[in-house]
Amino acid sequence: MNLPGLIVGSFIPDIEVPILIIFFNGVLPDHFILHTLIGALTLGTLISTLVTIMLYPILTSWFFRLDKVKVKEICRLTLALVLSCMLGNVFHILLDIPMHPFNLVLWPFVDPYSIVGILVLIFAVDGNISLGFLIARILNYVIMGLSMLAIVIKSRKNLWELLLVGK
């Protein structure tokens, strides 16, 4: 696994949200191509890979004062980087399912309106979709918090490098 690829891949699907709101507000849903499995596996992976290779070393070295050469070495084009970017994208859209009532995850193969009822049943508690969303968000925060705690306990030295580069 490549940690920078996973990090970038996990937020890339949301780059479409401000674009869709600014240019297509009300015409298209705020989650579209990058929030589908096909979009995540193709376009999302491509964008994530390019951003990880070109921008990630620059931004992390500038904001967190990391060694740019070391970060560039981790962010070079490899199969592990591409697969990590792909996994980050897929994990993002799967974690988004309980967060948004309208999802295009299986589009164009399945009409999103035909699976809404199934998704509500899967992620709602006693038919209360708001409670289902709340539980999913709490689980996300608990998992992130425990992961951060494990990393901090493991090594307090070079914490930013460990969190952002993984080595």
N, C-alpha and C positions, 0 to 999 in steps of 0.2 A: 504494500500500500504506500501511497505517496500522500502525506498529510496536506501539503499545499493544494494538491489537486482535489482532494476531498473537501477542503475548506472552500475553495473557489466554486467548485461544482455545486456545493450545497446552497449557495445564494444566487447563482446565475439565473435560475428560472424567474426570480423576482425582478430582473431588469426589465422585463416586458410590462410590468404593472404600471409604472409611471408613464411609459410610452403610450400604452393603450388608453390610459385615462386622459392624457394631454391631447392626443390626436383623434381618438375614437370614443370619447366619453358618451356612454349610453348606446352606442351602435354595436360595439363588441363587448363581451364580458371582460373583466379586469384580469382574468386568468385565461390564457389562450394557448398558443402553440407550444411554448416552453413548459407548460404544465400538463402536457400529454406525454404518454410513454414514448411515442414516436418522436416527438419534439425533444424530449430529454435525452433520448438515446442518440439522436443525430445532431441537430442544431445546438442543443444545450451542451453536449459533449465537445463539439467543435469550438464553440465560444469559450467554454471553460478552459480547454487546453490552451488556446491562444492567450487568454488573459493570464493564466498561470505562468506561461513561459515568458510573456512580454512585460506584464505589469506587476505581478506579484513580487519579484525580486526588488524592483525599484521602490515600490510602496512600503514593503516591510523593512527594507534597509533605511529608508528615509524616516518613517514614523517611529520605528522601534530600535533604530541604530544597530541593526544586525549586519553581519558581514555579507555584503552583496555578492561576493564571489561564491561563498558557501551556499547562499540561498539559490543563486543561479545554477549551481551544480545539482542541487536537489530538484530544481524546476526544469531540467532539460527534458526534451521529448523522449519518453520511454513508454513502453506498453503499460507499465505500472501507473504512470501519470495519466494516460488516457483512460484506463479502467477506473482509477480513483475519481477522475472528473465525472465519468459516467455514473458511478455509484453515488456520488454527491448529488447529482441531478435527480436520480431516481429516488433516493432517500428523501429529498426535498418534496417531491410531488406526493410521495406516499404519506409523509407526515402532514402535508397540507390537506389530505382528504377529510380528516375530522375537523379541520379548522374553517372550512368554507362549505356552505351548503350547496354550491354549484361547482361541480368539477368536471373537467373534460379529459380525465385521465385516460380513458379508453377510446377517445375520439381518434379517428373517424370510423372505427369499427363498431362502436356502440353509441347510440344516441344518448347524450348526457341526461336528457330528461327521463329516459327509461330506467336509469340506474339510481336515480336520486332516492327512491324509496328503499332500495337495498342498502345504500350507504347510510341512510338514517337509521335503519335497523341495526347495522353493524356497530355504529359508533354512538348511538344514543343510549341513555340509561332510562329504562321504563318509558320510552317514547319521548323523553325530554331532550331534544337535540342540543339545547343550550348547555345542559348539564354534561352531555357527551363532549362538547367542545371544551368546556372548562376542565374536565378530567384529562383530556388529551393534552391541553396546555400545561397542566400541572405535571403530568408525566414527562413532558419535554424538559421542563425546568429541573425536575429532580434528576433526570439522566444527565443533563448538562452539568449540574452542580456536583454530582458524584464523580463525573469524569474529571472536572477541574480539580476537585479535592484530591483525587488519586494522583494526578500529575504534580500538584504542588507538594504533596507528601513525598512522592518519589524523588523529586529533585527541586530544591529551591534555587540552585545555581542555574543561571542562564534561563530563567523562567520564560521570557518572551520567545527565545529561540526554541525551547522545548514545545511551547504551545503553537507556534506558527510554522516551524520547520519540521519538528519531530525528531531532530538528531542533535 
